[in-house]
């Protein structure tokens, strides 16, 4: 059974909020714990499972044209029936145009979940992805914050920096470094996004265009 990635709540001081506007209720939860902060890329939430590619709905494998690069380079590597690998696919430009990337680096894994619904630790995610030669999302911070104010300062500074991939930064994701059960996801993960991140003139998929890629040499 395929599993949909849960909706991520917003850091209370996020410059932008989505349509549901659900805010993390306890920012103190990220104080005094091992935390990973990663860059939130502006792409499509994409699941790799049993050699197939799924979009956000996971109701059926996707045959969308913007999945071409992840199908070509990575989906076939994730063969285990109890592995769900989630990532951001930037092959289709949404609202941020990043610098050119190699065609096998348009997908960046950010979460690993097993068949029981347990989310792996971030180090386990990195080890799995590294073993499959699949990129992971850029890490901006690893360690322990000592106060909510310290986290707020870090997030504010991170928003002011450009993306690791070049161009504007979409946002930042905070998560506990350890693994956790599915029901604990809302407490252990949150995001902060740039102002106006969900406002687009048209939905990106209607007239989508590929990002700039550097063709891989074989």
KOLLO-443031 format. One record per residue (C-alpha): residue in one letter; x, y, z. Coordinates in pm, 1 decimal, padded with zeros to 6 digits, always signed. Layout:
BEGIN
  type        px        py        pz
     A         X         Y         Z
...
This chain:
BEGIN
  type        px        py        pz
     X  +00000.0  +00000.0  +00000.0
     X  +00136.0  +00340.7  -00095.4
     X  +00142.3  +00605.2  +00175.1
     X  +00081.3  +00975.0  +00123.0
     X  +00325.5  +01218.4  +00279.4
     X  +00158.8  +01401.9  +00569.3
     X  +00076.9  +01770.3  +00552.8
     X  +00352.6  +01971.1  +00721.7
     X  +00256.6  +02239.2  +00971.3
     X  +00404.8  +02587.2  +00960.4
     X  +00664.2  +02738.8  +01188.8
     X  +00466.4  +02998.4  +01390.2
     X  +00667.6  +03288.2  +01243.9
     X  +00672.4  +03164.5  +00884.8
     X  +00660.4  +03465.2  +00644.6
     X  +00408.0  +03275.4  +00431.8
     X  +00122.9  +03039.3  +00514.0
     X  -00062.0  +02791.7  +00293.1
     X  -00434.8  +02767.7  +00240.3
     X  -00493.1  +02562.5  +00553.6
     X  -00264.4  +02784.3  +00760.7
     X  -00202.2  +02514.7  +01021.2
     X  +00069.9  +02630.4  +01257.2
     X  +00294.3  +02414.0  +01473.6
     X  +00157.8  +02437.6  +01826.1
     X  +00478.3  +02382.8  +02023.0
     X  +00800.6  +02538.0  +01882.9
     X  +00966.2  +02457.0  +02217.7
     X  +00960.2  +02094.1  +02100.7
     X  +01262.4  +02171.0  +01879.1
     X  +01467.4  +02313.1  +02167.2
     X  +01726.5  +02090.2  +02332.4
     X  +01687.8  +01810.4  +02077.1
     X  +01899.0  +01701.2  +01781.8
     X  +01749.2  +01894.7  +01491.1
     X  +01806.0  +01888.6  +01116.2
     X  +01722.6  +02200.6  +00915.5
     X  +01702.3  +02150.6  +00540.6
     X  +01621.6  +02374.6  +00248.4
     X  +01263.6  +02346.1  +00127.1
     X  +01293.3  +02331.4  -00249.5
     X  +01028.2  +02465.9  -00484.4
     X  +00916.1  +02149.3  -00660.0
     X  +00667.2  +01866.6  -00657.1
     X  +00630.8  +01627.1  -00364.2
     X  +00719.3  +01294.7  -00526.9
     X  +00712.7  +00941.5  -00389.0
     X  +00934.9  +00657.6  -00514.3
     X  +00796.9  +00315.8  -00420.6
     X  +00837.4  -00032.2  -00570.0
     X  +01013.0  +00109.5  -00879.7
     X  +00723.8  +00347.0  -00951.0
     X  +00674.4  +00723.0  -00925.6
     X  +00379.9  +00886.9  -00751.8
     X  +00270.2  +01246.8  -00723.2
     X  +00119.8  +01404.1  -00414.1
     X  -00200.4  +01197.4  -00424.3
     X  -00029.6  +00851.4  -00445.0
     X  -00358.8  +00705.8  -00571.1
     X  -00183.7  +00568.2  -00881.9
     X  +00161.5  +00586.8  -01041.2
     X  +00216.4  +00908.3  -01235.1
     X  +00276.8  +00926.0  -01609.0
     X  +00321.2  +01305.5  -01612.0
     X  +00591.0  +01439.3  -01839.4
     X  +00758.5  +01629.6  -01557.4
     X  +00844.2  +01296.3  -01392.0
     X  +01073.7  +01201.8  -01683.1
     X  +01407.4  +01263.8  -01511.3
     X  +01324.4  +01093.2  -01181.3
     X  +01190.4  +00792.8  -01373.1
     X  +01500.5  +00776.9  -01588.6
     X  +01756.2  +00813.0  -01311.3
     X  +01611.5  +00706.7  -00976.0
     X  +01268.5  +00539.9  -00953.7
     X  +01396.8  +00200.8  -01069.2
     X  +01648.4  +00193.9  -00782.8
     X  +01381.5  +00190.4  -00509.4
     X  +01263.3  -00168.2  -00541.3
     X  +01191.0  -00271.1  -00180.2
     X  +00815.4  -00321.7  -00118.3
     X  +00832.4  -00172.9  +00232.9
     X  +01028.7  +00141.8  +00138.8
     X  +00865.5  +00478.1  +00068.1
     X  +01113.8  +00745.6  -00039.0
     X  +00977.8  +01100.8  -00057.6
     X  +01152.1  +01385.9  -00230.5
     X  +01119.3  +01719.2  -00406.8
     X  +01126.2  +01701.3  -00786.3
     X  +01233.5  +02031.1  -00944.0
     X  +01234.9  +01916.9  -01308.3
     X  +00916.2  +02114.1  -01368.5
     X  +00965.2  +02482.0  -01284.1
     X  +00706.0  +02595.9  -01030.2
     X  +00776.6  +02956.9  -00931.3
     X  +01154.3  +02958.0  -00876.3
     X  +01398.7  +02899.6  -01162.3
     X  +01711.8  +02744.5  -01015.8
     X  +02055.7  +02741.8  -01173.9
     X  +02116.6  +02457.9  -01422.7
     X  +02152.9  +02115.4  -01261.5
     X  +02265.7  +01777.7  -01399.1
     X  +01964.7  +01582.9  -01523.2
     X  +02016.0  +01319.9  -01251.0
     X  +01992.0  +01589.6  -00981.7
     X  +01637.7  +01713.9  -01033.0
     X  +01510.4  +01495.4  -00745.9
     X  +01611.0  +01543.4  -00380.4
     X  +01499.9  +01294.3  -00115.6
     X  +01381.3  +01434.5  +00217.2
     X  +01206.4  +01148.3  +00401.6
     X  +01213.0  +00769.7  +00426.6
     X  +00920.8  +00568.9  +00566.9
     X  +00875.8  +00196.7  +00610.1
     X  +00570.4  -00018.7  +00545.4
     X  +00445.2  +00024.9  +00901.6
     X  +00445.4  +00401.9  +00868.8
     X  +00756.7  +00475.1  +01075.1
     X  +00975.4  +00761.0  +00954.3
     X  +01347.3  +00682.9  +00959.0
     X  +01605.2  +00905.8  +01119.6
     X  +01766.2  +01159.7  +00891.2
     X  +02096.9  +00973.1  +00904.1
     X  +01917.3  +00655.4  +00791.0
     X  +01759.4  +00849.5  +00504.8
     X  +02101.2  +00979.5  +00400.0
     X  +02257.5  +00634.0  +00418.7
     X  +01979.8  +00478.9  +00209.5
     X  +01986.5  +00754.7  -00053.3
     X  +02367.5  +00754.6  -00069.2
     X  +02365.5  +00379.0  -00124.6
     X  +02131.4  +00428.3  -00420.9
     X  +02315.2  +00737.7  -00551.2
     X  +02005.1  +00952.7  -00500.4
     X  +02054.7  +01318.1  -00396.5
     X  +01911.7  +01443.4  -00065.9
     X  +01784.7  +01790.8  +00018.7
     X  +02050.3  +02046.5  +00118.0
     X  +02121.6  +02047.1  +00492.5
     X  +02147.0  +02395.3  +00644.7
     X  +02194.5  +02298.7  +01010.9
     X  +02260.2  +01993.5  +01226.3
     X  +02267.2  +02020.7  +01601.5
     X  +02087.8  +02154.2  +01903.3
     X  +01910.0  +02485.4  +01951.5
     X  +01901.5  +02620.0  +02306.4
     X  +01596.2  +02843.8  +02280.3
     X  +01303.7  +02927.4  +02055.9
     X  +01462.8  +03267.8  +02001.1
     X  +01775.5  +03098.6  +01866.7
     X  +01565.8  +02900.0  +01620.0
     X  +01377.9  +03213.1  +01514.1
     X  +01704.8  +03391.0  +01445.5
     X  +01840.8  +03100.3  +01243.4
     X  +01524.2  +03071.6  +01032.7
     X  +01512.8  +03446.4  +00968.2
     X  +01874.7  +03446.7  +00850.8
     X  +01820.0  +03137.9  +00637.4
     X  +01530.2  +03307.4  +00459.1
     X  +01759.6  +03594.0  +00361.6
     X  +02010.2  +03364.1  +00191.9
     X  +01981.6  +03237.2  -00167.0
     X  +01903.3  +02877.2  -00246.2
     X  +02186.8  +02626.3  -00241.6
     X  +02076.9  +02554.1  -00600.7
     X  +02092.6  +02920.6  -00699.3
     X  +01805.0  +03165.1  -00714.0
     X  +01557.8  +03251.4  -00440.7
     X  +01508.9  +03026.0  -00140.2
     X  +01160.7  +02876.1  -00102.9
     X  +01188.8  +02794.4  +00265.4
     X  +01329.3  +02590.5  +00549.5
     X  +01215.8  +02261.6  +00703.3
     X  +01287.8  +02172.3  +01065.2
     X  +01267.3  +01810.8  +01181.9
     X  +01397.0  +01603.2  +01467.7
     X  +01702.8  +01406.4  +01360.2
     X  +01570.4  +01084.2  +01514.9
     X  +01314.8  +00850.2  +01364.4
     X  +00952.2  +00869.4  +01478.8
     X  +00612.6  +00710.6  +01436.1
     X  +00367.3  +00841.0  +01177.0
     X  +00132.5  +00981.5  +01442.2
     X  +00416.8  +01196.3  +01578.6
     X  +00486.8  +01363.9  +01243.7
     X  +00288.3  +01684.9  +01321.7
     X  +00503.2  +01751.0  +01630.8
     X  +00838.7  +01655.3  +01480.7
     X  +00836.2  +01838.9  +01146.3
     X  +00749.4  +02195.4  +01049.3
     X  +00830.7  +02439.6  +00770.3
     X  +00882.9  +02809.0  +00715.6
     X  +00819.4  +02944.6  +00366.6
     X  +00873.9  +03271.7  +00187.4
     X  +00590.2  +03521.0  +00168.5
     X  +00356.1  +03458.9  -00123.2
     X  +00495.5  +03113.2  -00197.4
     X  +00156.2  +02966.8  -00296.3
     X  +00047.7  +03262.0  -00510.5
     X  +00103.5  +03188.3  -00880.2
     X  -00045.8  +03355.9  -01187.3
     X  -00143.1  +03014.4  -01324.9
     X  -00109.3  +02663.9  -01189.6
     X  +00238.5  +02547.9  -01290.2
     X  +00120.8  +02218.2  -01445.7
     X  -00100.5  +02379.2  -01710.6
     X  +00186.9  +02506.6  -01919.3
     X  +00480.3  +02350.6  -01744.4
     X  +00836.7  +02390.5  -01860.1
     X  +01145.9  +02193.0  -01760.8
     X  +01416.7  +02339.4  -01544.5
     X  +01756.2  +02408.6  -01697.4
     X  +01957.4  +02089.8  -01700.5
     X  +02310.1  +01990.2  -01788.6
     X  +02296.5  +01664.3  -01981.2
     X  +02485.4  +01383.5  -01813.8
     X  +02789.9  +01249.4  -01993.4
     X  +02809.8  +00872.7  -02033.6
